[in-house]
Amino acid sequence: MVTKLGATVRDSISGFTGIATARTEYLFGCVRVLVEPTELKDGVPLDSQWFDEQRLTENSDAQAGGPQPEPVRRDAPK
């Protein structure tokens, strides 16, 4: 699975959840994804973490930011 940037993902081993913000692909096939958490701990943002892409699952329940579809303009009432 290729992780889409902006998707909410979860690490299957640690349970770390956040938004995929970067993806790196190395010369010999290692693919890593940077996950930024959306939670705070004691009022301070947690650090982002890098994970191997195959450890991540996409969380379809959560709503992530990023590009949105262009709004549809409605005609004025007649």
C-alpha positions as CSV (number, residue, x, y, z in Angstrom):
1,M,0.0,0.0,0.0
2,V,1.3,3.4,-0.9
3,T,0.5,5.8,1.9
4,K,-1.3,9.0,0.8
5,L,0.1,12.1,2.3
6,G,-2.5,13.8,4.5
7,A,-4.1,10.5,5.4
8,T,-4.6,9.6,9.1
9,V,-2.5,6.5,9.8
10,R,-1.8,4.1,12.7
11,D,1.3,2.1,13.4
12,S,0.3,-1.5,13.8
13,I,3.0,-2.2,16.4
14,S,3.1,0.8,18.7
15,G,-0.4,2.2,18.1
16,F,1.1,5.6,17.3
17,T,-1.6,7.6,15.3
18,G,-1.3,10.8,13.3
19,I,-1.2,12.3,9.9
20,A,1.3,11.2,7.2
21,T,3.2,14.3,6.2
22,A,6.3,13.0,4.4
23,R,7.4,9.8,2.5
24,T,10.9,8.8,1.7
25,E,12.0,6.0,-0.7
26,Y,15.6,4.9,-0.4
27,L,17.8,3.4,-3.1
28,F,17.5,-0.2,-1.9
29,G,13.7,-0.2,-1.4
30,C,13.2,1.0,2.2
31,V,10.1,3.3,2.3
32,R,9.5,5.4,5.4
33,V,6.7,7.7,6.3
34,L,6.7,10.6,8.8
35,V,3.7,10.6,11.0
36,E,2.8,13.8,12.9
37,P,0.5,13.2,15.9
38,T,-2.6,15.3,16.4
39,E,-2.6,14.8,20.2
40,L,-1.0,16.9,23.0
41,K,0.8,15.5,26.1
42,D,0.7,17.9,29.1
43,G,-0.2,20.7,26.6
44,V,2.8,20.1,24.5
45,P,2.8,18.6,20.9
46,L,4.4,15.2,20.7
47,D,7.3,14.7,18.3
48,S,6.8,13.3,14.8
49,Q,8.0,9.8,14.2
50,W,9.3,7.9,11.1
51,F,7.8,4.4,10.4
52,D,8.4,1.7,7.8
53,E,5.5,2.1,5.4
54,Q,4.4,-1.6,5.7
55,R,3.7,-1.1,9.4
56,L,1.1,1.6,8.8
57,T,-2.6,1.2,8.3
58,E,-4.9,3.9,7.1
59,N,-7.5,5.0,9.5
60,S,-10.5,5.8,7.3
61,D,-12.7,6.9,10.3
62,A,-10.6,10.1,10.9
63,Q,-10.8,13.3,8.9
64,A,-7.4,14.7,7.9
65,G,-6.5,18.1,6.5
66,G,-4.9,18.8,3.2
67,P,-6.3,19.5,-0.3
68,Q,-10.0,19.6,-0.5
69,P,-12.3,19.4,-3.5
70,E,-13.2,22.7,-5.2
71,P,-16.5,24.0,-3.8
72,V,-19.4,24.0,-6.3
73,R,-20.9,27.4,-7.0
74,R,-24.7,27.4,-6.9
75,D,-26.6,29.8,-9.0
76,A,-28.4,32.7,-7.3
77,P,-32.1,32.1,-6.7
78,K,-34.4,33.4,-9.4
